[in-house]
Every structure is written in structure tokens, then in C-alpha cells.
């Protein structure tokens, strides 16, 4: 269970860093974030952006992440090869074509990147 939680939090952190790098580079969604005309481009990057996002937007983000936690990001079939294996027989991306050594190497890389 602890390894599953460590992998899950590491994946969340890696996605957060990616999002920060993308928005800091000036890449934003087109259009407005709310009906009052607040554009995505006007939201600052980093922690300052949290205060600029409308409350309904924050509620949507937390609700979406909660949905992912409870319904999507889990081993539904019970056939995962290792903790954190969420393929559930649907997504593979070539994982089954790797040797056992390559699989262990890739899992160690993911774990170390999540810890960094």
C-alpha cells in the first residue's frame, strides 16, 4: 500500500511540475476561464495562480481529481503486475513487449523521478 501511495503522489508531482513549466513558458488555453471574461492568459503561473482562479473553477478541479482518485486511477481488474499498474487491460503502450529487466528499470526510473 505504501508503494502505491508513493507512486501515486510521485505521478501527481511530476504532472504538477510539467504544468508549472508549461504555464511559465507562456503556453495557455485560449478563451476565458469564466463567464465574466477572465482569460486563461491573465491567470499567473505558480502558487499565485490559485488566488486568481474563481472558486467554482477550484471546486471543479478538486472534484475532477477526486473522481480520478476514486474511480479511474486504481487497479479495477485486480490483475496489476505491480503496485501502481493502472492499465486494467485497456492501455499498454508497449509495456508487455519489454523484458523483465527493462520493466524493472523503467519502474525504478519512475519511482526516482517521483522522489526528486
N, C-alpha and C positions, 0 to 999 in steps of 0.2 A: 504493500500500500504506500509506503514512504517513497519508493522509487517512482511509482505512478504520479504521485503529487509533485515530486521534484521535476519529472519530465514535463508535466502539465504547466507548472509555473515557469519553467525554462522556456517553453514554447511561447507562452504569453509574453515573457520579457523580450524574446527575440523579435516577436511581431511589434511590440511597443517601440523598440529601437528602430526597426525598419520604418514604422510610421513617423517617428520623430525625424529621421533622416530625410524622408520624402517631403514632409511639410517644410522642414528647414531649407530644403533645396528650392522651395517656391512652387512645388507641384501641388495644386489644389483642385478640388472638384469644381466644375463650372456651376453657375447658378447660385441660388440663395439657400441658406440653411433653415430659414423660417419664412413665414408669410409676411413679416414686417420688412423684408428686404435686406436682411443681414446676409452678406455674401460669404461664401466659404473663404474667399481670399482675405476677408477682413478679420478672420479668426487668427490670433497669433499662434505660433508653434510653441511647444513645450508646456510646462505647467500653467503658464499664463493663459493658455487656450481654454482651460477648464472653466475659468470665470466668465469667458466670453460666449460660451455655448449656452443657449437657452435651456431652462430647466427641463422642458419637455424633451429636448434632444438628449440630455444626460440620462433621463429616465428611459428613453428608447435604447441607448447604448447599454445601460446596465441590464435592461430586460433582455436584449439580444444575447449578451454574454451569458446571462442566467439560463436562457434557453439552450445555448450551446453546451453549457456545463451539464445540464440535467438531461438533455435528450439526444444530443448529437455526439459529443466528444466522450464516448465510452465504448467499451467492448460489448456490443449488443449481442453478438452471436456466441460469445464465450470461447471463441477459438483463437484468440490472440496469441501470437508466438511469444510475446514478452509484455511486460507492463508498459502501457502507452501505445500499444498496437491497435489503432482505431480503423484499420482498413475494412473490417466487417465484411469481407468477401466482395466489396464493391470497387475499391480503389487499390491499385497495385503499384503503378509507376515503375514496374520492372523489379520490384523488391524480390520476387521469387526467383529471378534469374541470377541473383548474387550468390556467391559461395558463402559458407558459414563464416569464414574469416572476414570477408567483405562486409557482411551484415554486422558482425561484432565491431568492426572498425567504424562503420557509419553510426552505429548506436552510441559508441564512445565519443565520437565527434559531436553528435547532437547533445549528449549529456554535458560535455565540457563547454560547449558554446553556451548552453543554458546557465551554466555556473559562472561564466565570465562576467 
